[in-house]
Amino acid sequence: MERFLTAEEAAEMLNVTVNTLAQWRANRARLRPIPYVRSGLRVRYRESDIVKYLETRIIVPGQPRKKPRSVRHRAGATATG
């Protein structure tokens, strides 16, 4: 069976704060989307999703970096600030 982590355990694996994880969940469309499960007030993360997230951020020196994903703009927003 898949291991589920608490927000505290996931934050420790990612080297971020629990508050940062909460911000990522609240702004999931714009920030780093990591899947999570909510049961009542409890939030859990699959350990495999955390590992997958970390693996996508591996940088190999000397190799070109992938282009960042483009940010979607809201309907009606203009490109000029």
N, CA, C and O atoms as a GROMACS GRO file, in nm:
protein
  324
    1MET      N    1   0.085  -0.120   0.000
    1MET     CA    2   0.000   0.000   0.000
    1MET      C    3   0.088   0.125   0.000
    1MET      O    4   0.195   0.128   0.061
    2GLU      N    5   0.041   0.224  -0.068
    2GLU     CA    6   0.111   0.352  -0.081
    2GLU      C    7   0.123   0.419   0.056
    2GLU      O    8   0.030   0.416   0.136
    3ARG      N    9   0.238   0.479   0.082
    3ARG     CA   10   0.260   0.551   0.209
    3ARG      C   11   0.215   0.696   0.192
    3ARG      O   12   0.253   0.762   0.095
    4PHE      N   13   0.135   0.744   0.284
    4PHE     CA   14   0.090   0.882   0.284
    4PHE      C   15   0.162   0.958   0.394
    4PHE      O   16   0.176   0.909   0.506
    5LEU      N   17   0.206   1.078   0.362
    5LEU     CA   18   0.282   1.161   0.455
    5LEU      C   19   0.196   1.274   0.508
    5LEU      O   20   0.107   1.324   0.438
    6THR      N   21   0.222   1.313   0.631
    6THR     CA   22   0.158   1.433   0.685
    6THR      C   23   0.222   1.555   0.618
    6THR      O   24   0.325   1.543   0.552
    7ALA      N   25   0.161   1.670   0.636
    7ALA     CA   26   0.220   1.792   0.582
    7ALA      C   27   0.357   1.817   0.643
    7ALA      O   28   0.447   1.866   0.575
    8GLU      N   29   0.374   1.784   0.769
    8GLU     CA   30   0.502   1.802   0.835
    8GLU      C   31   0.610   1.713   0.773
    8GLU      O   32   0.722   1.758   0.749
    9GLU      N   33   0.575   1.587   0.747
    9GLU     CA   34   0.671   1.494   0.686
    9GLU      C   35   0.706   1.536   0.543
    9GLU      O   36   0.822   1.531   0.503
   10ALA      N   37   0.603   1.578   0.467
   10ALA     CA   38   0.626   1.622   0.330
   10ALA      C   39   0.713   1.747   0.328
   10ALA      O   40   0.804   1.758   0.246
   11ALA      N   41   0.685   1.841   0.418
   11ALA     CA   42   0.763   1.965   0.426
   11ALA      C   43   0.910   1.934   0.456
   11ALA      O   44   1.000   1.995   0.399
   12GLU      N   45   0.932   1.839   0.545
   12GLU     CA   46   1.069   1.801   0.580
   12GLU      C   47   1.141   1.741   0.458
   12GLU      O   48   1.257   1.772   0.433
   13MET      N   49   1.072   1.654   0.384
   13MET     CA   50   1.132   1.594   0.264
   13MET      C   51   1.167   1.700   0.159
   13MET      O   52   1.269   1.689   0.091
   14LEU      N   53   1.081   1.801   0.148
   14LEU     CA   54   1.099   1.906   0.047
   14LEU      C   55   1.186   2.021   0.096
   14LEU      O   56   1.223   2.109   0.018
   15ASN      N   57   1.220   2.021   0.225
   15ASN     CA   58   1.299   2.127   0.285
   15ASN      C   59   1.228   2.263   0.274
   15ASN      O   60   1.290   2.364   0.242
   16VAL      N   61   1.098   2.261   0.300
   16VAL     CA   62   1.018   2.382   0.305
   16VAL      C   63   0.937   2.379   0.434
   16VAL      O   64   0.939   2.280   0.506
   17THR      N   65   0.867   2.487   0.462
   17THR     CA   66   0.784   2.490   0.582
   17THR      C   67   0.645   2.436   0.551
   17THR      O   68   0.604   2.427   0.434
   18VAL      N   69   0.573   2.399   0.655
   18VAL     CA   70   0.434   2.355   0.640
   18VAL      C   71   0.351   2.469   0.581
   18VAL      O   72   0.260   2.446   0.502
   19ASN      N   73   0.383   2.591   0.621
   19ASN     CA   74   0.313   2.708   0.568
   19ASN      C   75   0.334   2.721   0.417
   19ASN      O   76   0.241   2.758   0.344
   20THR      N   77   0.454   2.692   0.370
   20THR     CA   78   0.481   2.698   0.226
   20THR      C   79   0.394   2.596   0.152
   20THR      O   80   0.338   2.627   0.047
   21LEU      N   81   0.382   2.475   0.206
   21LEU     CA   82   0.295   2.375   0.145
   21LEU      C   83   0.151   2.424   0.139
   21LEU      O   84   0.082   2.404   0.039
   22ALA      N   85   0.106   2.489   0.245
   22ALA     CA   86  -0.031   2.542   0.248
   22ALA      C   87  -0.048   2.648   0.140
   22ALA      O   88  -0.152   2.654   0.074
   23GLN      N   89   0.054   2.732   0.120
   23GLN     CA   90   0.047   2.835   0.015
   23GLN      C   91   0.045   2.770  -0.122
   23GLN      O   92  -0.029   2.814  -0.211
   24TRP      N   93   0.125   2.665  -0.141
   24TRP     CA   94   0.124   2.594  -0.270
   24TRP      C   95  -0.013   2.534  -0.298
   24TRP      O   96  -0.060   2.535  -0.412
   25ARG      N   97  -0.078   2.480  -0.194
   25ARG     CA   98  -0.212   2.423  -0.213
   25ARG      C   99  -0.311   2.533  -0.248
   25ARG      O  100  -0.395   2.515  -0.337
   26ALA      N  101  -0.303   2.646  -0.180
   26ALA     CA  102  -0.397   2.756  -0.202
   26ALA      C  103  -0.380   2.817  -0.341
   26ALA      O  104  -0.477   2.863  -0.401
   27ASN      N  105  -0.258   2.818  -0.392
   27ASN     CA  106  -0.228   2.880  -0.522
   27ASN      C  107  -0.186   2.777  -0.625
   27ASN      O  108  -0.102   2.804  -0.710
   28ARG      N  109  -0.247   2.659  -0.618
   28ARG     CA  110  -0.201   2.546  -0.699
   28ARG      C  111  -0.200   2.574  -0.849
   28ARG      O  112  -0.123   2.511  -0.921
   29ALA      N  113  -0.281   2.665  -0.898
   29ALA     CA  114  -0.282   2.693  -1.041
   29ALA      C  115  -0.157   2.768  -1.085
   29ALA      O  116  -0.114   2.755  -1.200
   30ARG      N  117  -0.098   2.846  -0.996
   30ARG     CA  118   0.016   2.928  -1.034
   30ARG      C  119   0.149   2.875  -0.984
   30ARG      O  120   0.254   2.902  -1.043
   31LEU      N  121   0.146   2.801  -0.876
   31LEU     CA  122   0.272   2.757  -0.817
   31LEU      C  123   0.298   2.610  -0.844
   31LEU      O  124   0.246   2.554  -0.940
   32ARG      N  125   0.374   2.550  -0.760
   32ARG     CA  126   0.421   2.412  -0.778
   32ARG      C  127   0.314   2.311  -0.739
   32ARG      O  128   0.292   2.287  -0.621
   33PRO      N  129   0.250   2.254  -0.837
   33PRO     CA  130   0.140   2.162  -0.803
   33PRO      C  131   0.190   2.026  -0.757
   33PRO      O  132   0.250   1.952  -0.835
   34ILE      N  133   0.165   1.993  -0.634
   34ILE     CA  134   0.193   1.860  -0.581
   34ILE      C  135   0.057   1.804  -0.539
   34ILE      O  136  -0.011   1.864  -0.456
   35PRO      N  137   0.018   1.690  -0.595
   35PRO     CA  138  -0.112   1.632  -0.558
   35PRO      C  139  -0.119   1.605  -0.408
   35PRO      O  140  -0.018   1.571  -0.345
   36TYR      N  141  -0.238   1.618  -0.352
   36TYR     CA  142  -0.258   1.590  -0.210
   36TYR      C  143  -0.397   1.536  -0.190
   36TYR      O  144  -0.484   1.546  -0.277
   37VAL      N  145  -0.418   1.478  -0.072
   37VAL     CA  146  -0.547   1.423  -0.035
   37VAL      C  147  -0.595   1.498   0.088
   37VAL      O  148  -0.520   1.517   0.183
   38ARG      N  149  -0.720   1.540   0.085
   38ARG     CA  150  -0.777   1.608   0.202
   38ARG      C  151  -0.888   1.519   0.257
   38ARG      O  152  -0.976   1.473   0.184
   39SER      N  153  -0.882   1.496   0.387
   39SER     CA  154  -0.986   1.422   0.457
   39SER      C  155  -1.025   1.506   0.578
   39SER      O  156  -0.955   1.507   0.679
   40GLY      N  157  -1.135   1.575   0.566
   40GLY     CA  158  -1.173   1.670   0.671
   40GLY      C  159  -1.071   1.783   0.672
   40GLY      O  160  -1.049   1.847   0.570
   41LEU      N  161  -1.010   1.807   0.787
   41LEU     CA  162  -0.908   1.911   0.797
   41LEU      C  163  -0.767   1.857   0.773
   41LEU      O  164  -0.672   1.934   0.764
   42ARG      N  165  -0.754   1.726   0.763
   42ARG     CA  166  -0.622   1.666   0.745
   42ARG      C  167  -0.581   1.665   0.599
   42ARG      O  168  -0.663   1.643   0.509
   43VAL      N  169  -0.454   1.690   0.577
   43VAL     CA  170  -0.396   1.687   0.442
   43VAL      C  171  -0.285   1.583   0.442
   43VAL      O  172  -0.203   1.578   0.534
   44ARG      N  173  -0.284   1.501   0.338
   44ARG     CA  174  -0.180   1.398   0.324
   44ARG      C  175  -0.123   1.404   0.182
   44ARG      O  176  -0.193   1.440   0.087
   45TYR      N  177   0.004   1.368   0.170
   45TYR     CA  178   0.072   1.363   0.041
   45TYR      C  179   0.123   1.221   0.018
   45TYR      O  180   0.176   1.159   0.110
   46ARG      N  181   0.105   1.170  -0.104
   46ARG     CA  182   0.164   1.040  -0.135
   46ARG      C  183   0.314   1.056  -0.144
   46ARG      O  184   0.364   1.149  -0.208
   47GLU      N  185   0.385   0.967  -0.081
   47GLU     CA  186   0.531   0.974  -0.083
   47GLU      C  187   0.583   0.969  -0.227
   47GLU      O  188   0.680   1.038  -0.260
   48SER      N  189   0.521   0.889  -0.311
   48SER     CA  190   0.565   0.878  -0.451
   48SER      C  191   0.548   1.010  -0.526
   48SER      O  192   0.628   1.040  -0.615
   49ASP      N  193   0.447   1.090  -0.492
   49ASP     CA  194   0.429   1.221  -0.557
   49ASP      C  195   0.538   1.318  -0.515
   49ASP      O  196   0.584   1.400  -0.595
   50ILE      N  197   0.581   1.310  -0.390
   50ILE     CA  198   0.689   1.396  -0.342
   50ILE      C  199   0.819   1.359  -0.413
   50ILE      O  200   0.893   1.447  -0.458
   51VAL      N  201   0.846   1.230  -0.424
   51VAL     CA  202   0.967   1.183  -0.492
   51VAL      C  203   0.964   1.225  -0.639
   51VAL      O  204   1.064   1.272  -0.692
   52LYS      N  205   0.849   1.209  -0.704
   52LYS     CA  206   0.834   1.247  -0.844
   52LYS      C  207   0.859   1.398  -0.862
   52LYS      O  208   0.927   1.439  -0.956
   53TYR      N  209   0.804   1.477  -0.772
   53TYR     CA  210   0.824   1.622  -0.776
   53TYR      C  211   0.973   1.657  -0.766
   53TYR      O  212   1.023   1.740  -0.841
   54LEU      N  213   1.041   1.592  -0.673
   54LEU     CA  214   1.185   1.619  -0.656
   54LEU      C  215   1.264   1.575  -0.779
   54LEU      O  216   1.357   1.644  -0.820
   55GLU      N  217   1.229   1.462  -0.837
   55GLU     CA  218   1.300   1.412  -0.954
   55GLU      C  219   1.286   1.505  -1.074
   55GLU      O  220   1.377   1.513  -1.157
   56THR      N  221   1.175   1.576  -1.084
   56THR     CA  222   1.156   1.669  -1.197
   56THR      C  223   1.240   1.794  -1.182
   56THR      O  224   1.251   1.873  -1.276
   57ARG      N  225   1.299   1.814  -1.065
   57ARG     CA  226   1.379   1.934  -1.041
   57ARG      C  227   1.528   1.906  -1.036
   57ARG      O  228   1.606   1.991  -0.992
   58ILE      N  229   1.570   1.788  -1.081
   58ILE     CA  230   1.711   1.755  -1.084
   58ILE      C  231   1.778   1.834  -1.196
   58ILE      O  232   1.731   1.834  -1.310
   59ILE      N  233   1.888   1.900  -1.164
   59ILE     CA  234   1.964   1.977  -1.262
   59ILE      C  235   2.099   1.909  -1.278
   59ILE      O  236   2.171   1.888  -1.180
   60VAL      N  237   2.131   1.875  -1.401
   60VAL     CA  238   2.259   1.811  -1.431
   60VAL      C  239   2.351   1.918  -1.489
   60VAL      O  240   2.323   1.972  -1.595
   61PRO      N  241   2.462   1.950  -1.420
   61PRO     CA  242   2.553   2.052  -1.471
   61PRO      C  243   2.602   2.018  -1.612
   61PRO      O  244   2.633   1.902  -1.641
   62GLY      N  245   2.608   2.118  -1.697
   62GLY     CA  246   2.657   2.100  -1.833
   62GLY      C  247   2.548   2.063  -1.933
   62GLY      O  248   2.573   2.064  -2.053
   63GLN      N  249   2.430   2.029  -1.885
   63GLN     CA  250   2.320   1.998  -1.977
   63GLN      C  251   2.224   2.115  -1.980
   63GLN      O  252   2.200   2.179  -1.877
   64PRO      N  253   2.168   2.143  -2.098
   64PRO     CA  254   2.074   2.255  -2.106
   64PRO      C  255   1.951   2.228  -2.020
   64PRO      O  256   1.904   2.115  -2.011
   65ARG      N  257   1.902   2.334  -1.959
   65ARG     CA  258   1.783   2.322  -1.876
   65ARG      C  259   1.660   2.326  -1.964
   65ARG      O  260   1.659   2.388  -2.069
   66LYS      N  261   1.556   2.258  -1.918
   66LYS     CA  262   1.429   2.261  -1.991
   66LYS      C  263   1.370   2.401  -1.979
   66LYS      O  264   1.390   2.470  -1.879
   67LYS      N  265   1.296   2.440  -2.083
   67LYS     CA  266   1.229   2.570  -2.077
   67LYS      C  267   1.120   2.564  -1.971
   67LYS      O  268   1.050   2.463  -1.960
   68PRO      N  269   1.105   2.671  -1.892
   68PRO     CA  270   0.998   2.672  -1.792
   68PRO      C  271   0.862   2.675  -1.860
   68PRO      O  272   0.847   2.728  -1.970
   69ARG      N  273   0.765   2.617  -1.793
   69ARG     CA  274   0.630   2.620  -1.848
   69ARG      C  275   0.580   2.763  -1.850
   69ARG      O  276   0.608   2.842  -1.759
   70SER      N  277   0.506   2.796  -1.954
   70SER     CA  278   0.452   2.932  -1.962
   70SER      C  279   0.338   2.947  -1.862
   70SER      O  280   0.268   2.851  -1.830
   71VAL      N  281   0.321   3.068  -1.815
   71VAL     CA  282   0.215   3.098  -1.720
   71VAL      C  283   0.092   3.139  -1.798
   71VAL      O  284   0.098   3.226  -1.885
   72ARG      N  285  -0.019   3.076  -1.767
   72ARG     CA  286  -0.143   3.112  -1.835
   72ARG      C  287  -0.194   3.246  -1.782
   72ARG      O  288  -0.185   3.274  -1.662
   73HIS      N  289  -0.245   3.324  -1.871
   73HIS     CA  290  -0.299   3.454  -1.830
   73HIS      C  291  -0.450   3.445  -1.820
   73HIS      O  292  -0.515   3.367  -1.891
   74ARG      N  293  -0.504   3.523  -1.732
   74ARG     CA  294  -0.650   3.526  -1.716
   74ARG      C  295  -0.715   3.583  -1.840
   74ARG      O  296  -0.656   3.665  -1.910
   75ALA      N  297  -0.835   3.541  -1.865
   75ALA     CA  298  -0.912   3.594  -1.978
   75ALA      C  299  -0.930   3.743  -1.959
   75ALA      O  300  -0.966   3.789  -1.850
   76GLY      N  301  -0.905   3.818  -2.062
   76GLY     CA  302  -0.923   3.963  -2.056
   76GLY      C  303  -0.799   4.037  -2.008
   76GLY      O  304  -0.796   4.160  -2.015
   77ALA      N  305  -0.699   3.969  -1.961
   77ALA     CA  306  -0.576   4.035  -1.915
   77ALA      C  307  -0.493   4.073  -2.035
   77ALA      O  308  -0.492   4.003  -2.136
   78THR      N  309  -0.423   4.183  -2.025
   78THR     CA  310  -0.340   4.227  -2.135
   78THR      C  311  -0.195   4.193  -2.107
   78THR      O  312  -0.155   4.179  -1.992
   79ALA      N  313  -0.116   4.181  -2.212
   79ALA     CA  314   0.024   4.148  -2.198
   79ALA      C  315   0.105   4.268  -2.150
   79ALA      O  316   0.210   4.251  -2.088
   80THR      N  317   0.058   4.388  -2.177
   80THR     CA  318   0.126   4.508  -2.132
   80THR      C  319   0.074   4.545  -1.995
   80THR      O  320  -0.047   4.556  -1.974
   81GLY      N  321   0.165   4.564  -1.901
   81GLY     CA  322   0.128   4.584  -1.763
   81GLY      C  323   0.054   4.705  -1.739
   81GLY      O  324   0.016   4.733  -1.624
   0.00000   0.00000   0.00000
